[in-house]
Amino acid sequence: MTIRFDNRVAIVTGAGNGLGRAHALLLASRGAKVVVNDPGGAVDGKGGNHAAADKVVDEIKAAGGQAVPNYDSVADPKSAANIVKTAVDSFGTVDIVVNNAGVLRDKTFHNMTTEDFDFVVKVHFQGTAYVTHAAWPILRAKAYGRVVVTSSNSGIYGTFGQANYGGAKLAVVGFMNALRLEGQKYNIFINALAPVAATRMTESLMTPEVLDKLRPEFVSPMVAYLCSEQCQRTGDIWSAGAGTFARIEYREAEGVRIIGRAPTLEDVADNIEKIADVSASRVFRTSGEEVAAVVGS
């Protein structure tokens, strides 16, 4: 079965380079009408020009696809809403939102300014929320939507010098977890991508041999699947890179239950190894499920 996106309208943020470009090109090649958003700034978010978005739009059109550029920043609610407005003005609606825009301002937390922390969080986390919030009423009204948020192994597993980036990248998972529950009855499915790819953000960190294996286009098939009607999964985290695809999940140990009396500090200290033992573990899909297990109901 060939998966296509004919008559679907997709927004891809940060689509002027790297992963976003690869996502936009693949969706357009399968028939989607694409809003190519990119303010054209540097990796740290400074500066800007129209060339990045325009070039990808030209590539899509040259291949026979449909696309329009947008140069707004996701980091401001009004400009983020204008990205969605561009989709509606150009193509009449929006069906797919791929939140890919990102910046890096890496430093150890000791040396990081609050400005650098705030800006990275604003782009990755709040920007994801702003764009999705602007599209959400449209998706609810039509009872259809596919949303992708971009997480990272930096948030899930940790990377030295990326407290701002890693924190924001795990925050979008919490955002997804809530929207999974709110959107499901409206046929709006939302998933998180944790990509491993060679982009402007990673090219200085890896050897040429490794970078060649981590081409962005090796990630995009997972994104396109999550954006498709065929995808009926929601609220999952997906790793993708170098032709490898895998689902990531959080698990909780069975732990230790103190009953019949108030637990003490010593109870925790004496049982810490058993508390930490995940050889037998459980997977919860809502906070309520976890609460019920904790209280023993």
BADREN-218443 format. One record per residue (C-alpha): residue in one letter; residue number from 1; x, y, z. Coordinates in nm, 2 decimals, decimal comma. Each point is the difference from the previous one (the first is absolute). Layout:
N
ATOM r   k     xx     yy     zz
ATOM A NUM      X      Y      Z
...
end
This chain:
297
ATOM r   k     xx     yy     zz
ATOM M   1   0,00   0,00   0,00
ATOM T   2   0,13   0,34  -0,10
ATOM I   3  -0,06   0,27   0,27
ATOM R   4  -0,09   0,34  -0,14
ATOM F   5  -0,11   0,34   0,13
ATOM D   6  -0,22   0,13  -0,29
ATOM N   7  -0,23   0,28   0,12
ATOM R   8   0,18   0,02   0,33
ATOM V   9   0,16   0,32   0,11
ATOM A  10   0,32  -0,02   0,21
ATOM I  11   0,19   0,26   0,20
ATOM V  12   0,37  -0,08   0,06
ATOM T  13   0,18   0,24   0,23
ATOM G  14   0,37   0,06  -0,04
ATOM A  15  -0,02  -0,15  -0,34
ATOM G  16   0,27   0,20  -0,17
ATOM N  17   0,28  -0,25   0,08
ATOM G  18   0,08  -0,34   0,14
ATOM L  19  -0,28  -0,21   0,14
ATOM G  20  -0,28   0,25  -0,07
ATOM R  21   0,11   0,03  -0,37
ATOM A  22   0,00  -0,38  -0,03
ATOM H  23  -0,34  -0,03   0,16
ATOM A  24  -0,15   0,26  -0,22
ATOM L  25   0,15  -0,15  -0,32
ATOM L  26  -0,13  -0,35   0,08
ATOM L  27  -0,35   0,12   0,09
ATOM A  28  -0,02   0,21  -0,31
ATOM S  29   0,12  -0,28  -0,22
ATOM R  30  -0,29  -0,21   0,13
ATOM G  31  -0,26   0,27  -0,09
ATOM A  32  -0,02   0,22   0,31
ATOM K  33  -0,03   0,38  -0,04
ATOM V  34   0,27   0,13   0,23
ATOM V  35   0,06   0,32   0,19
ATOM V  36   0,38   0,02   0,02
ATOM N  37   0,07   0,21   0,31
ATOM D  38   0,34   0,13   0,08
ATOM P  39   0,11   0,35   0,11
ATOM G  40   0,35  -0,07  -0,14
ATOM G  41   0,20   0,06   0,32
ATOM A  42   0,33  -0,15   0,10
ATOM V  43   0,02  -0,31   0,22
ATOM D  44  -0,02   0,22   0,31
ATOM G  45  -0,31   0,17  -0,13
ATOM K  46   0,17   0,33  -0,08
ATOM G  47  -0,06   0,18  -0,33
ATOM G  48  -0,23  -0,10  -0,27
ATOM N  49  -0,08   0,00  -0,37
ATOM H  50  -0,25  -0,14  -0,25
ATOM A  51   0,25  -0,21  -0,20
ATOM A  52  -0,03  -0,32   0,20
ATOM A  53  -0,38  -0,04  -0,03
ATOM D  54  -0,01   0,13  -0,36
ATOM K  55   0,26  -0,26  -0,11
ATOM V  56  -0,20  -0,29   0,14
ATOM V  57  -0,32   0,13  -0,16
ATOM D  58   0,18   0,03  -0,33
ATOM E  59   0,12  -0,36   0,04
ATOM I  60  -0,35  -0,13   0,06
ATOM K  61  -0,15   0,20  -0,29
ATOM A  62   0,27  -0,12  -0,23
ATOM A  63  -0,09  -0,36   0,08
ATOM G  64  -0,37   0,07  -0,08
ATOM G  65  -0,12   0,06   0,36
ATOM Q  66  -0,19   0,28   0,17
ATOM A  67   0,16   0,22   0,27
ATOM V  68   0,01   0,35   0,14
ATOM P  69   0,26   0,16   0,22
ATOM N  70  -0,05   0,15   0,34
ATOM Y  71   0,27   0,20   0,19
ATOM D  72  -0,16   0,04   0,34
ATOM S  73   0,16  -0,10   0,33
ATOM V  74  -0,17  -0,27   0,21
ATOM A  75   0,13   0,18   0,32
ATOM D  76  -0,27   0,26   0,00
ATOM P  77  -0,38  -0,08   0,03
ATOM K  78  -0,10   0,24  -0,27
ATOM S  79   0,26  -0,09  -0,25
ATOM A  80  -0,06  -0,37   0,07
ATOM A  81  -0,37   0,05  -0,07
ATOM N  82   0,10   0,16  -0,33
ATOM I  83   0,16  -0,32  -0,11
ATOM V  84  -0,34  -0,17   0,03
ATOM K  85  -0,16   0,30  -0,17
ATOM T  86   0,23  -0,05  -0,29
ATOM A  87  -0,12  -0,36  -0,04
ATOM V  88  -0,37   0,11   0,02
ATOM D  89   0,05   0,29  -0,24
ATOM S  90   0,19  -0,20  -0,25
ATOM F  91  -0,16  -0,34   0,01
ATOM G  92  -0,33   0,04   0,20
ATOM T  93   0,08  -0,20   0,31
ATOM V  94   0,27  -0,20   0,19
ATOM D  95   0,01  -0,37   0,06
ATOM I  96   0,35  -0,07   0,11
ATOM V  97   0,24   0,19   0,23
ATOM V  98   0,36  -0,10   0,03
ATOM N  99   0,17   0,19   0,28
ATOM N 100   0,37  -0,01  -0,11
ATOM A 101   0,13   0,35   0,06
ATOM G 102   0,30   0,02   0,23
ATOM V 103   0,31   0,19   0,12
ATOM L 104   0,30  -0,08   0,20
ATOM R 105   0,19   0,21   0,26
ATOM D 106   0,21  -0,27   0,17
ATOM K 107   0,20   0,08   0,31
ATOM T 108   0,04  -0,16   0,34
ATOM F 109  -0,27   0,11   0,23
ATOM H 110   0,26   0,18   0,21
ATOM N 111   0,08   0,22  -0,29
ATOM M 112  -0,34   0,02  -0,16
ATOM T 113  -0,18   0,34   0,01
ATOM T 114  -0,37   0,00   0,09
ATOM E 115  -0,06   0,17  -0,34
ATOM D 116   0,16  -0,30  -0,18
ATOM F 117  -0,21  -0,24   0,21
ATOM D 118  -0,33   0,19  -0,05
ATOM F 119   0,05   0,04  -0,38
ATOM V 120   0,07  -0,37  -0,06
ATOM V 121  -0,30  -0,10   0,21
ATOM K 122  -0,22   0,26  -0,18
ATOM V 123   0,09  -0,13  -0,34
ATOM H 124  -0,02  -0,38   0,07
ATOM F 125  -0,27  -0,02   0,26
ATOM Q 126  -0,21   0,31  -0,01
ATOM G 127   0,04   0,02  -0,38
ATOM T 128  -0,14  -0,35  -0,03
ATOM A 129  -0,29   0,10   0,22
ATOM Y 130  -0,07   0,33  -0,18
ATOM V 131  -0,02  -0,16  -0,35
ATOM T 132  -0,20  -0,30   0,11
ATOM H 133  -0,23   0,23   0,20
ATOM A 134  -0,08   0,21  -0,31
ATOM A 135  -0,07  -0,31  -0,21
ATOM W 136  -0,20  -0,19   0,27
ATOM P 137  -0,34   0,16  -0,05
ATOM I 138   0,02  -0,08  -0,37
ATOM L 139   0,09  -0,36   0,06
ATOM R 140  -0,27  -0,04   0,26
ATOM A 141  -0,27   0,15  -0,22
ATOM K 142   0,09  -0,24  -0,29
ATOM A 143   0,05  -0,30   0,24
ATOM Y 144   0,33  -0,08  -0,16
ATOM G 145   0,36   0,08   0,07
ATOM R 146   0,35  -0,13   0,02
ATOM V 147   0,25   0,18   0,22
ATOM V 148   0,37  -0,08   0,05
ATOM V 149   0,21   0,16   0,27
ATOM T 150   0,38  -0,03  -0,01
ATOM S 151   0,16  -0,13   0,31
ATOM S 152   0,37  -0,12   0,03
ATOM N 153   0,22  -0,26   0,16
ATOM S 154   0,16   0,31   0,17
ATOM G 155  -0,32   0,04   0,20
ATOM I 156  -0,09  -0,37   0,04
ATOM Y 157   0,35  -0,12   0,09
ATOM G 158   0,21   0,31   0,06
ATOM T 159   0,28   0,19  -0,17
ATOM F 160   0,27   0,20   0,17
ATOM G 161  -0,04   0,38  -0,06
ATOM Q 162  -0,36  -0,01  -0,11
ATOM A 163  -0,21   0,07   0,31
ATOM N 164  -0,21   0,25  -0,20
ATOM Y 165  -0,04  -0,22  -0,31
ATOM G 166  -0,04  -0,33   0,19
ATOM G 167  -0,25   0,16   0,24
ATOM A 168  -0,21   0,14  -0,28
ATOM K 169   0,02  -0,33  -0,20
ATOM L 170  -0,14  -0,20   0,28
ATOM A 171  -0,27   0,27   0,07
ATOM V 172  -0,15  -0,07  -0,34
ATOM V 173  -0,06  -0,36   0,10
ATOM G 174  -0,21   0,12   0,30
ATOM F 175  -0,18   0,23  -0,24
ATOM M 176  -0,07  -0,30  -0,23
ATOM N 177  -0,12  -0,21   0,29
ATOM A 178  -0,28   0,24   0,08
ATOM L 179  -0,10   0,07  -0,36
ATOM R 180  -0,02  -0,37  -0,07
ATOM L 181  -0,28  -0,02   0,25
ATOM E 182  -0,17   0,32  -0,11
ATOM G 183   0,02  -0,07  -0,38
ATOM Q 184  -0,07  -0,37  -0,03
ATOM K 185  -0,38   0,03  -0,01
ATOM Y 186   0,04   0,26  -0,28
ATOM N 187   0,22  -0,23  -0,21
ATOM I 188   0,30   0,22   0,07
ATOM F 189   0,30  -0,22   0,06
ATOM I 190   0,33   0,14   0,14
ATOM N 191   0,33  -0,17   0,02
ATOM A 192   0,36   0,10   0,10
ATOM L 193   0,30  -0,05  -0,22
ATOM A 194   0,35  -0,05   0,15
ATOM P 195   0,22   0,03  -0,31
ATOM V 196   0,36  -0,09  -0,03
ATOM A 197   0,12   0,20  -0,31
ATOM A 198   0,28   0,20  -0,15
ATOM T 199  -0,12   0,36   0,00
ATOM R 200   0,14   0,35   0,05
ATOM M 201  -0,04  -0,07   0,37
ATOM T 202   0,21  -0,32   0,00
ATOM E 203   0,24   0,03  -0,29
ATOM S 204   0,28   0,13   0,23
ATOM L 205  -0,04  -0,29   0,25
ATOM M 206   0,05  -0,30  -0,23
ATOM T 207   0,25  -0,14  -0,26
ATOM P 208  -0,08   0,01  -0,37
ATOM E 209  -0,05  -0,37  -0,01
ATOM V 210  -0,26   0,01   0,28
ATOM L 211  -0,17   0,30  -0,15
ATOM D 212  -0,05  -0,18  -0,33
ATOM K 213  -0,19  -0,28   0,18
ATOM L 214  -0,22   0,26   0,17
ATOM R 215  -0,15   0,18  -0,30
ATOM P 216  -0,32   0,18   0,09
ATOM E 217  -0,19  -0,18  -0,27
ATOM F 218   0,05  -0,32   0,19
ATOM V 219  -0,22   0,14   0,28
ATOM S 220  -0,28   0,15  -0,21
ATOM P 221  -0,18  -0,33  -0,08
ATOM M 222  -0,10  -0,03   0,36
ATOM V 223  -0,12   0,35   0,01
ATOM A 224  -0,21  -0,05  -0,32
ATOM Y 225  -0,15  -0,32   0,15
ATOM L 226  -0,10   0,19   0,32
ATOM C 227  -0,16   0,26  -0,22
ATOM S 228  -0,20  -0,25  -0,21
ATOM E 229  -0,36  -0,12   0,03
ATOM Q 230   0,14  -0,35   0,03
ATOM C 231   0,16   0,09   0,34
ATOM Q 232  -0,24  -0,08   0,27
ATOM R 233   0,25   0,03   0,29
ATOM T 234   0,01   0,30   0,23
ATOM G 235   0,20   0,11   0,29
ATOM D 236   0,32  -0,19  -0,07
ATOM I 237   0,37   0,09  -0,03
ATOM W 238   0,18  -0,12  -0,31
ATOM S 239   0,37  -0,02  -0,06
ATOM A 240   0,11   0,03  -0,36
ATOM G 241   0,35   0,02  -0,16
ATOM A 242   0,24  -0,18  -0,23
ATOM G 243  -0,28  -0,22  -0,12
ATOM T 244  -0,09  -0,12   0,35
ATOM F 245  -0,34   0,06   0,14
ATOM A 246  -0,12  -0,09   0,36
ATOM R 247  -0,26   0,10   0,26
ATOM I 248   0,12   0,14   0,33
ATOM E 249  -0,20  -0,03   0,32
ATOM Y 250   0,02   0,08   0,37
ATOM R 251  -0,03  -0,29   0,24
ATOM E 252  -0,06   0,00   0,37
ATOM A 253   0,14  -0,26   0,25
ATOM E 254  -0,24  -0,20   0,21
ATOM G 255   0,16   0,17   0,30
ATOM V 256  -0,06  -0,05   0,37
ATOM R 257  -0,33   0,07   0,18
ATOM I 258   0,00   0,09   0,37
ATOM I 259  -0,34  -0,08   0,15
ATOM G 260  -0,16   0,03   0,34
ATOM R 261   0,22   0,29   0,11
ATOM A 262   0,16   0,32  -0,12
ATOM P 263   0,31  -0,07  -0,21
ATOM T 264   0,33   0,13   0,14
ATOM L 265   0,32   0,13  -0,15
ATOM E 266   0,17  -0,32   0,12
ATOM D 267  -0,26  -0,21  -0,19
ATOM V 268   0,11   0,17  -0,32
ATOM A 269   0,37  -0,04   0,08
ATOM D 270  -0,03  -0,37   0,10
ATOM N 271  -0,20  -0,08  -0,32
ATOM I 272   0,16   0,22  -0,26
ATOM E 273   0,14  -0,28  -0,21
ATOM K 274  -0,34  -0,17  -0,02
ATOM I 275  -0,17   0,34  -0,06
ATOM A 276   0,24   0,05  -0,30
ATOM D 277  -0,03  -0,35  -0,14
ATOM V 278  -0,17   0,01  -0,34
ATOM S 279   0,04  -0,36  -0,09
ATOM A 280  -0,37  -0,03   0,06
ATOM S 281  -0,16   0,32  -0,12
ATOM R 282  -0,33   0,16  -0,12
ATOM V 283  -0,09   0,24  -0,28
ATOM F 284  -0,27   0,26   0,07
ATOM R 285  -0,19   0,20  -0,27
ATOM T 286  -0,15   0,26   0,23
ATOM S 287   0,09   0,16   0,33
ATOM G 288  -0,32  -0,14   0,14
ATOM E 289   0,12  -0,35  -0,07
ATOM E 290   0,32   0,06   0,19
ATOM V 291  -0,18   0,16   0,30
ATOM A 292  -0,23  -0,30   0,02
ATOM A 293   0,30  -0,24   0,01
ATOM V 294   0,17   0,21   0,26
ATOM V 295  -0,29   0,01   0,24
ATOM G 296  -0,08  -0,37  -0,07
ATOM S 297  -0,35   0,03  -0,14
end
